[in-house]
Amino acid sequence: MNPASRLPAGLPALDDASTAHAQAMRDYLARQVQQSEHGFMPFEHWMRLALYAPGLGYYAAGNTKFGAGMPTGDFTTAPELTPLFGKTLARQVAEILERSGSDTILEFGAGSGALAASILPALADMGISARYLILEVSADLRARQQERLADHGVTVTWLDALPEDFSGCILANEVLDAMPATLFRWDEAGALQELGVRLEETDFAWTERPAPAELADIMSQRMPPLPGYRSELNLQAEAWVRQMGAWLSKGAALLLDYGFPQAEYYHPQRAEGTLMCHFRHHAHAEPLIHPGLQDITAHVDFTAMADAALAGGLDVLGYTSQARFLMNAGLPELLVASTRNGTDPAAAGRAMSAVQKLLSEAEMGELFKVLAIGRGIDAPLMGFTRGDRRDRL
Ligand SMILES: C[S@@+](CC[C@H](N)C(=O)[O-])C[C@H]1O[C@@H](n2cnc3c(N)ncnc32)[C@H](O)[C@@H]1O
């Protein structure tokens, strides 16, 4: 399996341990595909197993490589780039805590724990002693977070399930894009097909079937049937946002991720969708190779997320680009303060180049967005005072 012909050019070779891991994962997936109804595994199911199957999935098996370190890192997230990201976010978090009358932060999908490690000390500097909760689906990442945060002397409590009732500030950085997405294609007759995976001899292959009526209904409300057009939607992420309405009684959630409003997401020119894989800083679009060794993501349809929040009885409090949000929340002042006289010039240079990456339109500044949803909180929040784009959703 994994024929060389399908490997995107330039991907680094696997070492022995990775080869053995990928083989174990392929054997597991092959059994799962065989057991699926008519041998068809919906792509959403494939992505869930490839990322989260206990002991084997990319996020569940000790494979996740956060950070810029070459050649082993797979991708770098904003909290990993610089603590200034978390310090800036802390200002917005402080405002939400104050307006919700709570001292509690709940972070979803905390990765390596970098965000908590920068937010908690920044809040302490503002005289705020906050309670920090993390809900992480990956047992391996949870263990890594525990180790890292203990090293930083930061106190955090891990939750095993969603709270029944919550007040305070919720954070999710690059979590929605890691939730399993459904893939579809409009066929030449204007009917919606759902994409899935089947076994072809000993390899995995793409396949499709007529989409269930509910999926076809949803997609026909979101875009016209463009023959050959292939894209994705994230029903799990939408359900997660909608469900927040059942347990968030007062406060706001900041959802940070790459994505666009629906009209841009399903733009006729984006005919191949947004599915991406990350392996050692190489981005490509072949999710059926290297299962368990590479990240698989889809961009976020922020209109769908805002609609899900409204359907859950929540308010949409703000939507803007990451650059605008960070500028509004005071990143430039924090950068200046961190590079004042006495700072090691090399560290100052690193801080400046990280901030440039966070803000630049060509890097994370424009593709990444921040959506704030909540209940019982007065808008505007500081991160959205200028450049709020809710009207584009
Ligand atoms: C791309 S990583 C981002 C990690 C971190 N937030 C960062 O920015 O560095 C995605 C994270 O979301 C977690 N995750 C995915 N779905 C989740 C869910 N439904 N609830 C909690 N965590 C989830 C993954 O295990 C992983 O920690």
PDBQT file of the ligand as one rigid body, heavy atoms in Angstrom, charges set to zero:
ROOT
HETATM    1  C1  LIG A 401      -4.018  21.601  15.263  1.00  0.00    +0.000 C 
HETATM    2  S1  LIG A 401      -4.012  21.142  16.939  1.00  0.00    +0.000 S 
HETATM    3  C2  LIG A 401      -3.966  22.742  17.703  1.00  0.00    +0.000 C 
HETATM    4  C3  LIG A 401      -3.332  22.714  19.059  1.00  0.00    +0.000 C 
HETATM    5  C4  LIG A 401      -3.251  24.030  19.821  1.00  0.00    +0.000 C 
HETATM    6  N1  LIG A 401      -4.547  24.612  20.054  1.00  0.00    +0.000 N 
HETATM    7  C5  LIG A 401      -2.350  25.013  19.128  1.00  0.00    +0.000 C 
HETATM    8  O1  LIG A 401      -2.853  26.003  18.618  1.00  0.00    +0.000 OA
HETATM    9  O2  LIG A 401      -1.127  24.780  19.098  1.00  0.00    +0.000 OA
HETATM   10  C6  LIG A 401      -5.659  20.559  17.244  1.00  0.00    +0.000 C 
HETATM   11  C7  LIG A 401      -5.935  20.176  18.673  1.00  0.00    +0.000 C 
HETATM   12  O3  LIG A 401      -7.343  19.992  18.872  1.00  0.00    +0.000 OA
HETATM   13  C8  LIG A 401      -7.576  18.777  19.588  1.00  0.00    +0.000 C 
HETATM   14  N2  LIG A 401      -9.000  18.438  19.338  1.00  0.00    +0.000 N 
HETATM   15  C9  LIG A 401      -9.596  18.089  18.194  1.00  0.00    +0.000 A 
HETATM   16  N3  LIG A 401     -10.926  17.925  18.345  1.00  0.00    +0.000 NA
HETATM   17  C10 LIG A 401     -11.193  18.232  19.647  1.00  0.00    +0.000 A 
HETATM   18  C11 LIG A 401     -12.383  18.271  20.432  1.00  0.00    +0.000 A 
HETATM   19  N4  LIG A 401     -13.580  17.957  19.906  1.00  0.00    +0.000 N 
HETATM   20  N5  LIG A 401     -12.299  18.613  21.735  1.00  0.00    +0.000 NA
HETATM   21  C12 LIG A 401     -11.101  18.918  22.282  1.00  0.00    +0.000 A 
HETATM   22  N6  LIG A 401      -9.922  18.889  21.586  1.00  0.00    +0.000 NA
HETATM   23  C13 LIG A 401      -9.977  18.550  20.288  1.00  0.00    +0.000 A 
HETATM   24  C14 LIG A 401      -6.470  17.886  19.070  1.00  0.00    +0.000 C 
HETATM   25  O4  LIG A 401      -6.262  16.748  19.844  1.00  0.00    +0.000 OA
HETATM   26  C15 LIG A 401      -5.304  18.888  19.151  1.00  0.00    +0.000 C 
HETATM   27  O5  LIG A 401      -4.835  19.075  20.455  1.00  0.00    +0.000 OA
ENDROOT
TORSDOF 0
